[in-house]
Amino acid sequence: MEYVTAVPHPRTEAAAPLRASRRSLAAALLFGALGAAVALLATRQRWSEGTATVAGGTFPLTAKGSDITGVPAALAVVGLAALVAVFAVRRAGRLAVAGLLALSGAGIVAAALAGVSDGSALDEQAARTTGDTSATVAALTHTGWPYVAAVGGVLILLAGVLALRYGRLWPAMSGRYERGTERPRRTARPVDPERPEEMWKALDRGEDPTGG
């Protein structure tokens, strides 16, 4: 009894990398764009709140994410730029840009988590409000927005990981205008010797009107 071994179809094997390229590209674009939007949105929200004592009373204080740290917003912009730049470079350049994308996401996560327990921004507000440079904020609490910013950083980090893993399969910008490429030269049209104006046009184009 003979056993027949199934041989994979060449077209099926060629289609597998193409599917992986398309899926990873779509996922990286989604993660990168969404992560940057989430991080930027989160930095504009209230991250912490507390009170300062003024003339025997209490005065409420609040601080947005951008008041506490500007790192997540800055790295979100860098990550978004790196995501676009991935398609403008190739080989080693693409790996470098993909690494920058991943590092931007990791930096956002670290800065956002560090901002969870940071009360320096409110301490500065308390000092300005009371006129006492040694004053500190009381009843300090934090919202969940720093963690939302960290989620945005994780999404950008995932986009960078996908770019590092599958970036070599992604398409690049058209190289039509790259240095060293030449446009194909058009074939000279035959010139009617009885029409002088065509001979002059051929000379202007750098062609030999005699056909020699």
N, C-alpha and C positions, 0 to 999 in steps of 0.2 A: 504494500500500500504506500503510495507516494503522498508526501505532504507538500502542499503549495505554500510558499512563504509570501505573504502580502508585501508588496513593495510600495512604499509611499509615492504618491504621484508628485512629480517634480513641481507642478504648479502649486500644489498644496503646501509643500515645503517652502517655496518662495513667498507664499502669501502670509506665512506665520510671522516673519519679522516685520512685514508691512503693517499687519494688524497691531502688533506690539508697539510699533512706532506711532501709529495714529492714536492709540489709546493713551499711551504715556504722554504724548504731546497735548492731547485734550485735557488730561488730568493736571498736567503741570500748569497749563494756562489758567485753568479754573482755580487751582489751589493758590497760585501766585497772585492773581488779580483779586480773588476773594480775600486772601490773607492780608494784602496791603490795604484793602478797603476797610476790613474789620479793625486792623491796628490803628489806622488813621482816625476812624470813628471813635474808637475807645479812648484815644488820648484827648479827645475834646469833651469827654464826660467827667463827672465828679468822681474822683478817686477816694478822697478822704474828707472828713469833716470833724469839727471839734468846737470848743468854746474858749473864749479869752475873757478874763475878768477885767472890767473897766468901771472904775468909780463905784465899787461895791456891787455891780451887776455883771451879768454875763453877756457876751456878744458872740453870736454864731459865726464860725469861719468855715469856708469850704475851699478845696483845692482841686483843680482839674488835673488830668494826667499830664498835660503839657506844662503845668506849673511845677510838677514833681520831677519830671525828667523829659527831656526832648529826644532821647535816644530812640524810642520806638517809632516815632513819626519820621525821624530822619532815616532810619534803617528801612522803613516801609517804602520810602521813595527810592532808596538805593536798590532795594530788592526788585521793585517794579521796573526800574531802568535796566537792571541786570537781566530780568526775564525777557525784555525786548532785545537786549544786546546779544542774547544767546543765538539768535538767528542771523546776526550780522557777522559772526566769526565762525571759524572752523577749527577742527583738530584741537591743538593745545590751547588756543584762545578760547574755544568753547568750554573746555574743561575748567579753565581759570574763571570764566564768567559764571559757570554753574557753581563752582566753589564759593564765589562771592555771594551768589543767591542763597546758598545754604547757610553761610555764615551770617547773612543779614537776618534770616529767620531765627537762628540760634541767639543772636544778640538781642532781638526783640523779646524773646522769651526770658532771657536773663534779666534785662532791664525792667520788664513788667513785673516779674516776681520780686525783684528788689524793691520796687515801688510800693509793694503791699504794706510794708511796715515802716515806710519812710514818712516821718512827720516833720521834716525840716522846713518844707514849704509853709506849713501851718504855723510853725514856730516863728518864722519870719513875719508872717501876717500878724501874729499875736504881738510881736515886738513893735511893729509899726502902729498897731491899733492902740496899744497901751502907752506907747512912748517909753517903754522900759526895755532896753536891749537884752535884759536877762529873762524876760517873760517867755513862757512856753505855753503851748496849747494844752487844754484840759479836755477830758472825755473824748479822746481821739478814737475815731472809728473809721473803717474803710469799707468801700463798696466792692461789688464784684467786677467792676470794669477793668482793673488790672489783670484779672484772669482772662477776660475777654480779649484783651490785647495780647496776652500770651498765646491764646488759641490762634490768633492771626499770625503770630510768629511761627507757630507749629505748621500752619498751612504753607507759609513761605519756605520753611525748612523742607517740607515734603516736596515742594516744587523743585528745590535745589537738588534733592536726592534723586528725583526722577531725571533731572537734566544730567546729572553725573552718570547715571546708569544707562539711560537711553538716548542721550543727546547726540551721540554719533550717528544715530539713525534718522534724526530729524532733518528736514530740508533746510537749506540756507537761502539767503537772499540771492537774487539773480546775479550772476557774475558777468553780465553783459557789459558792464562798465568798468570791470576790473582792468588794471594795467596789464599790458601784454596781449590783450585781445584785439583783433582787427576785424572790421566789418568786411564781409565778402565783397569783392569788387565786381561791379556789374559788367557784363559782356558788352563790348562796344557795338552799337548798332551800325549797320552799313549806311554810308553816306552817299546821297545822290550827287554826283559831280556836277549835274546841271543846276543844282540849287546852292549857290554860294553861301546863303545864310546857314545852311546845315553844316557846311565845312567850317565856318567860323565857330559855331556852337560846339563842334567836335574838338576844335583846338582849345576852346575855353575849358572843356572837360579834361584836357590832357590826353586826348585820343589822337591817333594818326588817321586823318581823313582819307588817306590813300589806301588804308588797309594793309600797309606793309609792315 
